[in-house]
Amino acid sequence: MKLWEVPPSFPPGRTLPSESESIRVLLAEDNVIDQINIRGLLERQGAEVVCAANGREAVDRFVAGSYDIVLLDILMQDMDGFEATSRIREKERQGSGQTTPIIALTAYSLRAVYDKCRSVGMNGYLSKPVSVCDLKELFIRLSGGIARDGIRDAAENAGELPVLDVNASLTNLGGDHELYRDIAAMFADHAPEIVEGLITALQAGDLTQAEYFSHNLKGMSANIGAKRLAELARTIHDSVRNDRSDGHERWIARLRDEYGRVTAAVAGVGEILSP
């Protein structure tokens, strides 16, 4: 997590939502599993959350309501987080002139992303998958509880990644078994479409769609603790993003194989975490 300048319009003296009146959050995220995950974490902290499925909807909801903080995914179809931020800032300039904290949600730790977030008027970013600790620290720092300006990194173990690390995911979710079961169920419902979309895009050489689907697969896999699948999706994403030539269909066999393992593991989650 990194924060830059915090707007003075953030309620002074406020710490965590659970320790004061409810903080109102506008969450814009087009990945339904990410949206459920982050919304669940926010609501467990006592926040009131309004969701938007894309940047255009986020701008409309921002204009129609009043929010203490805005969380925007930077990669959304129809309108991305960068364009949405620019439009929100323009609406604020045309209105009271007060600015609301806008935090980017991103799976990238790249200088170019960092610079673009800042240039359009965002106040910082959170790396996905977002954890309960990330959100607690965010609220503390926005309310002045922490003055430092640094990056909080989460390092992976150096050894081979597990097919499904349920314990790590539960840690990110604050130990909420019910929320994890919900997210795992959403993965089971939506991942087949994402994986097939990615495979089709790779076969057709449609690198734009391959980039989109691999980005979504990385996020939803990381949320349930499918670390190997998330890492494979990240590798595919980086491959199609940085190399626009042919040959990316080589990933298909590995993708099918790893996704099959994750599917089998997810099928047993209900019994493992049964109340």
N, C-alpha and C positions, 0 to 999 in steps of 0.2 A: 504494500500500500504506500502511496505517496500523496501528500497534500502540498499545495502551494499556498496562495493567499486565501484566507477564509473570509468571505463577505461579512460585513458588519451586521447584516440583516438576520444572521442566525441568532436565535433567542439567547441572550446573554445569561450565563450562569447555568444553563441547562446541561445536565450530564447525560445519563442514559434514560431512554424512554420509560423504563420500568421504575425509575426513581422520581418521575415527575409526570406532568400531564403528557398525554400521548403525542409523540412526534409524528407529523403527517409526511409520508414519503410517497413520491411519485416514482414508480419503477417501470422502466421501459426495457423489455426483453422479449425477443421474438422466439427464443427457444423455450418451449413450454415447460420442459423439465427444469431448466435454469430458473425460470420465473417462479415455479412452485417452490423450489429449493430456497431461493433468496427471500421470497415472500414469507415462507414459513419461519425462517430465521429472524426476520424483522418483527413479525407478529409475536414471536416468543419473547422478544425484548420489549414488547408493549407498544410497538409502533402501529399506527394506522396506515395501511398500504393501499394505494390506488395503482392498478396495473395498466400498462399500454403495450400493445403487441408490436408496435413499430414507432419510428420517430415522428411520423406525421400525427399519429394518434396521441403521442406524448405531448406534442406542442398544443394540440386542441385541448387536452385535459389540463395542461398547465394554465392556459388562458382562462379556462372555465372554473378553476379551483384555486386554492391557496395551499402552498407546500413549504415545509421547512427544509427539505432536501430533495434533490432529484438524482436518481441513479439511472444512467443510460448505457446500454450496451452499444459499443461503437460500431458493430457490424450487424445491421438489420436491413432487410429488404424494404423496398418502397422509399424509406428515408433513413439514413444511418444516424448514429449518435452525434457525429460532428455537425451535420446540417441541422439537426434538431436543436443542438446547443446554440448555434448561430441565430436561429430563429427565435429561440427563447430569450436570448440576450437582447435581440432587437425589440421584442415585445416589452421587455423591462425598460429599455431606454425610452420607449414611447409612452410608458406609464409612469409609475412612481419614481423610477430611477434606482430603486433598491434591487439588489441582486441576490438570488437564491443559490446556495451551494449546489454545484452540479459535479457529480463524481462519475467518471467513466468506469464501465465494467469491461474488462478486456482479458483475453487469454495470452496477450503478447507483452513481453518485456523488452521492447525495442525502443531505441532512442527516437526514431522517427515517429512512433506512436505517441511517446511522451511529449515530443515537441508539438505535434498536431493537436493533442488534447489541450495543451496550454494555449496554443495560438487562437483556438476558437472560443476560449473563455471558460473552459472547464477548470475546476479547482483542485483536481487530483484524480487518482484512479485506484481501483481495487482489482487485483488479479483474480481471475476465475480458476478453479471453483472457489467461491466465497465461503468463508467459515464464520462461525459465531464469534470467534475471537477478532476477526477482521472488523466485523460490524461494531462490536463493543469498542474497539480502539478508535474506529472512525467517529462514533458519537462523542467519545471522550475528547478527542482532539478538536473536533468542530466546536465543542463548548469551551475550549481553552484549557482542558485538563492536561494536555501535553503540548509543549511548545516546540519540540524538536521537529525537524523536517528531514525525515529519513525514509528508507524503504525497508519494509518487512518482508523478508524472503522465506519461503518454505522449501527446504531442501528434501529431495527424495533420497531414500536409501540407495547405496551404491550397488547393491546386489540385484539379482533378477527380480523384476516386478511380479507380483502375484496376479492371477487372473482376476480375482475379485477380493479387494481388501476392505471388508465390511467394517472392521474396527476403525480404520483410518477415516472412512467416510462418516461413521458415527461420531467420531471426535469432532469433525468439522461441523456436525449438526448438533453439537452439544449433548450427545447421548440420546437423542430423540428417536426411539425405535419406530414409532408410528410414522414419523415424517420420512424416515428411510424407506419403510415399506411402501409408502405412497410414491416416492421418487422411483423406486425399483419397478413398481407397477407401471408408472408412466414410461419408463425406459422400455419395458416389455411391449407396450402399446405402440410407441413411436419410433423406436430404433429400427425396426424392419424397413420402414419407408425411407429413413435416412440412409441406411446401408445400401439398399437397392438403388436409391437415387445416386449415391456416390459411385457404385459399380457401373451404372448406366452411363454416368458422366465420364468416367475413366475409359470405358469402352468406346464412347463416341468422340473422345478427345475434347470434350467440352470442359476446359480447364476452369472457366469462371464458375460453373455449377459444381465442379469437383472441389474447388476451394470453399464454396459455401457449405456443401454437405460435410466435408471433412472438418470444418470449423465447428459445426453443430454436433457432429459425432464426438469430437474431442471433449466438448463441454459436458454433454450428457453422460459420457463414459466416466469422466473424472468425478462427477457428482455421486455416482454409485460405488466408486472405488475400483472400477475396471481400469486399472492403471496401464496394463499392457495395451489394451485397445485404445485408450486415450493417447498413449505415446505413439502408437502406430498411426492414428488419425493425425496427430501433430506432424509426424514425418511426411505423410502423404500431403498434408496441407502445405508444408514448407516446400516440398518437391514441386507441386504444381504452381505454387506462387512464385518461386524463384527460377524455374526452368519451364519455359513455355513451349518446349519442343515436344515431340511425340514420345511414346514409350512408357507412359505412366500406368498403362494397364498391367504392368508387372506386379502391381500391388494387390491385384484382385484376389489371387489365391490366398495370400496371407491374411487379407481382410476377412474373407469368408471363414477361414480356419479359426482365427481369433474370436470373431463374433460368435461362432458356434460354441466355443468354450464359455464365453461370457453368458450366452443365453442359457446354457445348461446350469451354470452357477447361480444365475438370478432366479431360476425356477425353484431352487431350494431355499431361497431367502425367507419365505414365509414361515417355513417350519423352524428355521434357525432362530428367528426373532419372534416367534409366536409368544403372546403374553403368558 
